[in-house]
Amino acid sequence: MNCYSVFDKYGKKIADCGSVLDAIALVEIDSTRTYRQVKYVNPQTVDVPHIRMADDLQLPAQQILPQSELEPFIV
């Protein structure tokens, strides 16, 4: 899979693009930018078996607070 990374004049990556046309468009915005082709290797998918735990070892069900007991979120 080929992708393109766009870098600023200091070599800091500013974007990843899936298309060379997108990378070129970002470079045209600022003439000090460059782009390079990057080849990503897709990782191998691994199947992991699962084991069912006994009911008493599982986490208890989550209890949701009623609306009146919720604390306000302050930013």
Backbone as JSON Lines, residues from 0, in Angstrom:
{"i":0,"aa":"M","n":[0.84,-1.17,0.0],"ca":[0.0,0.0,0.0],"c":[0.89,1.24,0.0]}
{"i":1,"aa":"N","n":[0.68,2.13,-0.93],"ca":[1.46,3.35,-1.02],"c":[0.7,4.52,-0.43]}
{"i":2,"aa":"C","n":[1.39,5.28,0.41],"ca":[0.84,6.49,0.99],"c":[1.89,7.57,0.83]}
{"i":3,"aa":"Y","n":[1.5,8.8,1.1],"ca":[2.4,9.93,0.95],"c":[2.37,10.77,2.21]}
{"i":4,"aa":"S","n":[3.55,11.13,2.72],"ca":[3.67,11.98,3.89],"c":[4.15,13.35,3.45]}
{"i":5,"aa":"V","n":[3.55,14.4,4.02],"ca":[3.93,15.78,3.7],"c":[4.68,16.34,4.9]}
{"i":6,"aa":"F","n":[5.81,17.01,4.63],"ca":[6.67,17.54,5.68],"c":[6.85,19.05,5.5]}
{"i":7,"aa":"D","n":[7.01,19.75,6.64],"ca":[7.3,21.18,6.55],"c":[8.8,21.39,6.34]}
{"i":8,"aa":"K","n":[9.24,22.65,6.32],"ca":[10.65,22.93,6.01],"c":[11.61,22.45,7.1]}
{"i":9,"aa":"Y","n":[11.09,22.14,8.29],"ca":[11.93,21.63,9.38],"c":[11.97,20.11,9.41]}
{"i":10,"aa":"G","n":[11.26,19.46,8.51],"ca":[11.22,18.0,8.47],"c":[10.16,17.39,9.35]}
{"i":11,"aa":"K","n":[9.28,18.2,9.92],"ca":[8.19,17.71,10.76],"c":[7.03,17.29,9.88]}
{"i":12,"aa":"K","n":[6.53,16.07,10.12],"ca":[5.41,15.57,9.32],"c":[4.15,16.35,9.67]}
{"i":13,"aa":"I","n":[3.46,16.84,8.64],"ca":[2.24,17.61,8.89],"c":[1.0,16.9,8.38]}
{"i":14,"aa":"A","n":[1.18,15.88,7.51],"ca":[0.0,15.18,7.0],"c":[0.41,13.86,6.36]}
{"i":15,"aa":"D","n":[-0.53,12.93,6.37],"ca":[-0.42,11.68,5.61],"c":[-1.55,11.69,4.59]}
{"i":16,"aa":"C","n":[-1.23,11.33,3.35],"ca":[-2.21,11.36,2.27],"c":[-2.27,9.99,1.61]}
{"i":17,"aa":"G","n":[-3.44,9.61,1.16],"ca":[-3.61,8.36,0.43],"c":[-3.43,8.53,-1.06]}
{"i":18,"aa":"S","n":[-3.33,9.75,-1.51],"ca":[-3.22,10.05,-2.94],"c":[-2.09,11.03,-3.17]}
{"i":19,"aa":"V","n":[-1.35,10.81,-4.25],"ca":[-0.27,11.73,-4.59],"c":[-0.83,13.11,-4.94]}
{"i":20,"aa":"L","n":[-2.02,13.16,-5.48],"ca":[-2.63,14.45,-5.81],"c":[-2.93,15.27,-4.56]}
{"i":21,"aa":"D","n":[-3.35,14.6,-3.5],"ca":[-3.58,15.3,-2.24],"c":[-2.27,15.83,-1.66]}
{"i":22,"aa":"A","n":[-1.21,15.02,-1.73],"ca":[0.09,15.46,-1.23],"c":[0.6,16.66,-2.02]}
{"i":23,"aa":"I","n":[0.46,16.63,-3.32],"ca":[0.9,17.73,-4.17],"c":[0.1,18.99,-3.85]}
{"i":24,"aa":"A","n":[-1.2,18.84,-3.61],"ca":[-2.03,20.0,-3.28],"c":[-1.56,20.65,-1.98]}
{"i":25,"aa":"L","n":[-1.17,19.85,-0.99],"ca":[-0.68,20.41,0.27],"c":[0.68,21.08,0.08]}
{"i":26,"aa":"V","n":[1.51,20.55,-0.8],"ca":[2.83,21.14,-1.07],"c":[2.66,22.47,-1.81]}
{"i":27,"aa":"E","n":[1.67,22.57,-2.66],"ca":[1.45,23.81,-3.41],"c":[1.0,24.97,-2.53]}
{"i":28,"aa":"I","n":[0.46,24.67,-1.35],"ca":[0.04,25.72,-0.42],"c":[1.25,26.49,0.09]}
{"i":29,"aa":"D","n":[2.35,25.77,0.34],"ca":[3.58,26.39,0.86],"c":[4.76,25.77,0.14]}
{"i":30,"aa":"S","n":[5.54,26.58,-0.55],"ca":[6.62,26.06,-1.39],"c":[7.77,25.44,-0.59]}
{"i":31,"aa":"T","n":[7.8,25.63,0.73],"ca":[8.87,25.02,1.54],"c":[8.53,23.59,1.95]}
{"i":32,"aa":"R","n":[7.31,23.15,1.67],"ca":[6.89,21.79,2.03],"c":[7.41,20.78,1.01]}
{"i":33,"aa":"T","n":[7.58,19.55,1.48],"ca":[7.97,18.45,0.59],"c":[7.07,17.26,0.9]}
{"i":34,"aa":"Y","n":[7.06,16.3,-0.03],"ca":[6.32,15.06,0.24],"c":[7.18,13.88,-0.17]}
{"i":35,"aa":"R","n":[6.93,12.75,0.5],"ca":[7.65,11.51,0.21],"c":[6.67,10.35,0.17]}
{"i":36,"aa":"Q","n":[6.97,9.4,-0.68],"ca":[6.16,8.19,-0.76],"c":[6.57,7.25,0.37]}
{"i":37,"aa":"V","n":[5.58,6.71,1.06],"ca":[5.82,5.8,2.17],"c":[5.1,4.5,1.87]}
{"i":38,"aa":"K","n":[5.78,3.39,2.01],"ca":[5.15,2.09,1.78],"c":[4.85,1.45,3.13]}
{"i":39,"aa":"Y","n":[3.57,1.26,3.4],"ca":[3.15,0.61,4.62],"c":[2.92,-0.88,4.35]}
{"i":40,"aa":"V","n":[3.4,-1.7,5.25],"ca":[3.18,-3.13,5.14],"c":[2.01,-3.47,6.06]}
{"i":41,"aa":"N","n":[0.99,-4.11,5.5],"ca":[-0.16,-4.48,6.32],"c":[0.25,-5.57,7.3]}
{"i":42,"aa":"P","n":[-0.05,-5.38,8.58],"ca":[0.32,-6.4,9.56],"c":[-0.51,-7.66,9.37]}
{"i":43,"aa":"Q","n":[0.07,-8.78,9.77],"ca":[-0.62,-10.06,9.65],"c":[-1.72,-10.13,10.71]}
{"i":44,"aa":"T","n":[-2.89,-10.58,10.31],"ca":[-4.01,-10.74,11.24],"c":[-3.83,-12.03,12.02]}
{"i":45,"aa":"V","n":[-4.02,-11.95,13.33],"ca":[-3.81,-13.1,14.2],"c":[-5.13,-13.4,14.92]}
{"i":46,"aa":"D","n":[-5.56,-14.65,14.88],"ca":[-6.73,-15.07,15.63],"c":[-6.31,-15.46,17.04]}
{"i":47,"aa":"V","n":[-6.98,-14.9,18.04],"ca":[-6.66,-15.19,19.43],"c":[-7.85,-15.92,20.04]}
{"i":48,"aa":"P","n":[-7.62,-17.12,20.59],"ca":[-8.74,-17.85,21.2],"c":[-9.19,-17.16,22.49]}
{"i":49,"aa":"H","n":[-10.45,-17.38,22.86],"ca":[-10.95,-16.8,24.1],"c":[-11.44,-17.92,25.02]}
{"i":50,"aa":"I","n":[-11.46,-17.63,26.29],"ca":[-11.92,-18.59,27.3],"c":[-13.03,-17.94,28.09]}
{"i":51,"aa":"R","n":[-14.16,-18.64,28.22],"ca":[-15.28,-18.09,29.01],"c":[-14.98,-18.28,30.48]}
{"i":52,"aa":"M","n":[-15.08,-17.19,31.23],"ca":[-14.82,-17.23,32.66],"c":[-16.1,-17.58,33.42]}
{"i":53,"aa":"A","n":[-15.92,-18.11,34.59],"ca":[-17.07,-18.41,35.44],"c":[-17.77,-17.11,35.8]}
{"i":54,"aa":"D","n":[-19.09,-17.17,36.03],"ca":[-19.87,-15.97,36.28],"c":[-19.38,-15.18,37.49]}
{"i":55,"aa":"D","n":[-18.91,-15.84,38.55],"ca":[-18.49,-15.12,39.74],"c":[-17.15,-14.4,39.54]}
{"i":56,"aa":"L","n":[-16.39,-14.72,38.5],"ca":[-15.12,-14.05,38.23],"c":[-15.27,-12.86,37.29]}
{"i":57,"aa":"Q","n":[-16.44,-12.71,36.71],"ca":[-16.66,-11.6,35.79],"c":[-16.97,-10.33,36.57]}
{"i":58,"aa":"L","n":[-16.74,-9.19,35.94],"ca":[-17.06,-7.91,36.58],"c":[-18.57,-7.77,36.71]}
{"i":59,"aa":"P","n":[-19.04,-7.13,37.78],"ca":[-20.48,-6.93,37.93],"c":[-21.0,-5.93,36.9]}
{"i":60,"aa":"A","n":[-22.28,-5.97,36.66],"ca":[-22.9,-5.05,35.7],"c":[-22.75,-3.63,36.2]}
{"i":61,"aa":"Q","n":[-22.55,-2.7,35.29],"ca":[-22.38,-1.3,35.65],"c":[-23.73,-0.68,35.97]}
{"i":62,"aa":"Q","n":[-23.8,0.06,37.08],"ca":[-25.04,0.72,37.46],"c":[-24.97,2.18,37.03]}
{"i":63,"aa":"I","n":[-25.97,2.62,36.31],"ca":[-26.02,3.99,35.82],"c":[-26.77,4.84,36.84]}
{"i":64,"aa":"L","n":[-26.18,5.99,37.18],"ca":[-26.81,6.88,38.15],"c":[-28.06,7.51,37.56]}
{"i":65,"aa":"P","n":[-29.06,7.74,38.39],"ca":[-30.23,8.47,37.91],"c":[-29.83,9.9,37.54]}
{"i":66,"aa":"Q","n":[-30.61,10.54,36.73],"ca":[-30.3,11.88,36.23],"c":[-30.07,12.87,37.36]}
{"i":67,"aa":"S","n":[-30.8,12.76,38.46],"ca":[-30.7,13.74,39.53],"c":[-29.39,13.65,40.31]}
{"i":68,"aa":"E","n":[-28.68,12.54,40.25],"ca":[-27.45,12.37,41.01],"c":[-26.19,12.64,40.18]}
{"i":69,"aa":"L","n":[-26.33,12.99,38.91],"ca":[-25.17,13.25,38.08],"c":[-24.59,14.61,38.42]}
{"i":70,"aa":"E","n":[-23.26,14.69,38.44],"ca":[-22.59,15.97,38.71],"c":[-22.41,16.72,37.4]}
{"i":71,"aa":"P","n":[-22.56,18.04,37.42],"ca":[-22.39,18.81,36.18],"c":[-20.93,18.79,35.73]}
{"i":72,"aa":"F","n":[-20.72,18.82,34.42],"ca":[-19.39,18.84,33.85],"c":[-18.99,20.3,33.63]}
{"i":73,"aa":"I","n":[-17.93,20.74,34.32],"ca":[-17.51,22.13,34.25],"c":[-16.22,22.19,33.41]}
{"i":74,"aa":"V","n":[-16.22,23.04,32.42],"ca":[-15.05,23.17,31.55],"c":[-14.12,24.23,32.08]}
